Amino acid sequence: MKKITEFLFEVGMLKKAPRTGYQFLGSGGESVADHSFRTAVIGYALASLDPDADRNRVVSMCLFHDFAEARTGDHNYVNKRYVKVDEEGAIRDQVQGLVFGPDIVNLTNEFNMGETLEAHLSRDADQLDLILELKEQLDLKNSNAKDWLSFAVKRLITESAKKLAKEILATHSTKWWFNKESDWWVNGPNNQKEE
């Protein structure tokens, strides 16, 4: 239990590890843990659309794909041009002695190799989380997000992810809660007109 406890404290570092690309975008921000959480939810949704997909593997890959960043930090596309990160070594060291360690190593390797259906769905979930973040920034009038979006969309592999990206780009990020057609915003919750 001691090794598991130490591992869980380390995984908690992902809540404090910032995603570094936002410094170049000029707005927005999130932690690696924030990113991994929504990526896992997106992976669950994508895997649910494909009857051949192992949903548990997809969700696990989405959750685990950035574990190494607790030790290495997040490296954006500019950093990666100059810095070589030993992600495999970091993962290996992180999970050494854990009974489930080999599973994390295998799932991380599968994600990074990108050859299986589950890896494709997980990698698409990773990009779709970025697409959602960029769309929010675009809706907040950060024009830089538009260029970034075009590259993120080009990285998508599966048809379901491409369809979802198309819908994301066509939907305002506040649409889920802000209905401009409602009089609720004028009259409040107790004085709504019958529709």
N, C-alpha and C positions, 0 to 999 in steps of 0.2 A: 504493500500500500504506500510505502514511503516514495518509491519511484513514480507511482501514478500521481501522488500528491504534488511532487516536484514538477512533473510534466504539466499538470493542470495549472500550476502557478505560471509556468512558462507560456502556455497557450494564452493565458490572460494578458500577456504582454502585447498580443495582437490588438487588444482594445486600445492600447496606448501608442501603437505604431501607425503613424500617418501614411496614407497613400500619397506619394510624392509628386505625382503628375499634376496635381492641382496648382502647384507653384508656377507651372508654365501656363496653365489655362488662365490663371488670374482670378479665379473665383471657385467657390465650392470647397469641399474638403470632407474627408471621412477617414476612419481608421481601417486597417486591414480586416479587423473583426467585423466592422459594419459591412464591408464589401463581401466577405465570405458568407455572412448570414443571408443577404439577399440573393447572392449567387446560388446558395443551396436551395432557396425557395424557387428560384427560376429553374434550376436543374430538376427539381421535383415536378414542376409544371411541364417542362419539356419531355421528361421521361414518361409522364402520364399520358402524353399524346402519342407515344410510340409503343405499341404492344410488344415489340421485340426488345425493348430496353429493360435493363435491370435497374429499377428506380433506386434501390438502396445503394448500389454502387455509384450511381450518378450523384446522389446527394452526398455520399461520403467523399467522393472526389472533390466536389465543390467545397465542402467544409475543410478538407485537408490540403487543398492545392497550394495554399500560401503559408503553411505552418513554418516553413524554413525562415520566413521573414521575421519571426520572433528573434532569430539570431542574426540574420543578414540585413534586416531592414528592407524596405520596399525600394526597388530600383526601377525608375521609369525608363522610357525609351531613350532619353538623352543619356542617363547614367549607364545604361546597358551598352552604349557605344564604346565606353571606356573602362568599365569595371566588369571583371569576370567574377561571378558569384558561385561558390561551391555549394549549391543547393542540396545536391545529393549527400555531401558530407554533413551538412547541417541537419538534414532529416535523419540520417543514420545516427548521429550523435544524440539528437533529441529523443529518439525512441529506443535507444539501446537499453536492454534489460526489461522492456515492457512486454508483457505477454502478447499484446496486440500490435506491437511495434512492426513486425513484418507486414501486417495488413496495411498500415499507413505507408510504409515504404513502397509496397506494391501498387497501391492506389495512386500515390503521387507519381511514380514512374509511368503508370498507365496514362495518367493525365498528360504528363509531359511528352510522352511518345505520340499521343494523339492518333492512335491507329484503330481503336475499337469504337463501336457505336456509342458506348457510354462515355468514352473520352471526348468524342465529338460533341455530344450533348453537354458535357461539363464545360468544355472550352467555349461552346456557344453561350452557355449560362454566364460564364465569366465576362464575355464581351457584351452580352445583353445588360448586365448590371452597369457596365461602363456606359452603354448607350442610354440607359435610363437616367444616369447621373448627368450625362452631357445634354440630354433633352431638357432636363430641369434647368440647367445653366443657360441653354439657348432660350427657354421661355422667360428667363430672368434677364434677357437681353445681352448675354455674353456672346458676341458674334464669333469669337474664336471657337466656340463649341461646334459650330456648323462644320468647319473643316475637319475637326477631330471626328465628328460623327461619320463622315463619309468613309474614313479609313477603318473605323471600328465595324461598320456594316460590311465592308469588303472582307473582313476576317471571318465572317459567319460561314458555317459549313452546311448545316442541315436546313432543309426546306422549312421546317416548323419554326426555326429560329429566324429565318429570313422573313417569314410571314409576320412573326411577332414584332420584329424590328420595324417593319413597314407600318404596323399599327401604332407602335410607340411613337414613331416620327409624325404620325397624323393626329396624335392625341395630345392636347395640352396637359401638362403635368398636374394641373390643379383640377382637372375634369372630374376626378373621382369624388371630390367634395364640394366644389364650387359650381353650383347650378345658377347661372346668371338669369335664367328664365323664371326662377322662383321669386315670389314676393317675400319669402322668408327673410331675405337680407334687408328688407324695408320694414316689415311688420313684426319680425321676431317669431319665435316658436309658438307663442300663445295666441297670435292673431292671424294665422294663416287662412287664406281664402280656400274654400273647398274647390278642388280641381275636378 
